[in-house]
């Protein structure tokens, strides 16, 4: 009897434990689920604007060391102002340096060219006379328009202008061409040497332009040509020597009395005569 009663009591206890155990297990297993639900509901129930700063922080570029983060928003609050970036400042500084260097280079280049021309007015020879037609002719101003006489110098007057002569020679040329009579003397050889004809032909453009210029300026000049072997006047003269006719160098000099032009080749002679024409017209 006692054994049966003990068995019934133990059976009831086991039955009670069986009924309590699922609840306990349920409570223990539900805790993490409730925790997750609380976190999810917290993110859903919070206003969206509280999450936006986190989104903006993710899209923002990292601040550089040394930058004052406390004042970074101040420029943005001022109308019309933007925050300067070091990269932009460096870029503009480099551009500025390049512009300055380009300006300096251009200035040096232009000054160098002006020095080569020996003056900054070329191709102007006077206010109404200038070098034209690709530096191969002289043009004259008439009624507001420039006119060429259709006769070339046969040489590059730009290159001729670069040809150096001394200040004494310039003064001697100006003295000779300021006279009313200009004696033009050509070197010569004996007999019928073809160098005589070639020498005169080479000097013809110079003589022609000089005569046209004096007529254009209304100056009464007399140009008297001679052969060197026949010239015995004591008056100063322009003496022109070419290949085979007395030239031993290429030069334009004033010997104290005469202006002497020499050309070792006919091309050299044309170049030096071009320089002589420029100096004679400019009178400087």
Long-range contacts (C-beta under 8 A, 24 or more apart in sequence): 116-162, 117-158, 117-161, 117-162, 118-161, 118-162, 118-164, 119-284, 122-158, 122-161, 123-157, 123-158, 125-278, 125-281, 125-282, 126-281, 126-282, 129-213, 129-216, 129-281, 131-157, 131-158, 131-161, 131-278, 135-159, 138-209, 138-212, 138-213, 138-277, 138-281, 140-212, 140-216, 149-209, 149-212, 151-205, 151-208, 151-209, 152-205, 153-205, 153-206, 153-209, 153-270, 153-273, 153-274, 153-277, 154-202, 154-205, 154-270, 155-267, 155-270, 155-271, 155-273, 155-274, 156-271, 156-274, 157-274, 157-277, 157-278, 159-271, 159-274, 160-271, 160-272, 160-274, 160-275, 160-277, 160-278, 161-274, 161-275, 161-278, 163-252, 163-271, 163-272, 163-274, 163-275, 165-252, 165-253, 165-275, 165-279, 166-253, 168-254, 169-252, 169-253, 169-254, 169-259, 170-279, 170-284, 171-254, 172-254, 172-256, 172-259, 173-254, 173-259, 173-276, 173-279, 173-280, 174-279, 174-280, 174-283, 174-284, 175-236, 176-236, 176-237, 176-238, 176-258, 176-259, 177-280, 177-283, 178-283, 179-236, 180-220, 180-221, 180-222, 181-221, 181-222, 181-223, 181-224, 181-235, 182-210, 182-221, 182-222, 182-223, 182-224, 182-238, 183-224, 183-226, 183-231, 183-233, 183-235, 183-236, 183-237, 183-238, 184-223, 184-224, 184-225, 184-226, 184-237, 184-238, 184-240, 185-225, 185-226, 185-227, 185-228, 185-231, 185-237, 185-238, 185-239, 185-240, 186-225, 186-226, 186-227, 186-228, 186-240, 186-245, 187-228, 187-239, 187-240, 187-241, 187-242, 187-245, 187-246, 187-247, 188-227, 188-228, 188-229, 188-245, 189-244, 189-245, 193-244, 193-245, 195-242, 195-243, 195-244, 195-245, 196-227, 196-245, 198-242, 198-243, 198-266, 199-240, 199-241, 199-242, 199-245, 199-269, 202-242, 202-263, 202-266, 202-269, 202-270, 202-273, 203-240, 203-269, 203-273, 205-270, 205-273, 206-273, 206-274, 206-276, 206-277, 209-277, 210-277, 210-280, 213-281, 238-276, 240-269, 240-273, 242-266, 242-269, 243-269, 252-276
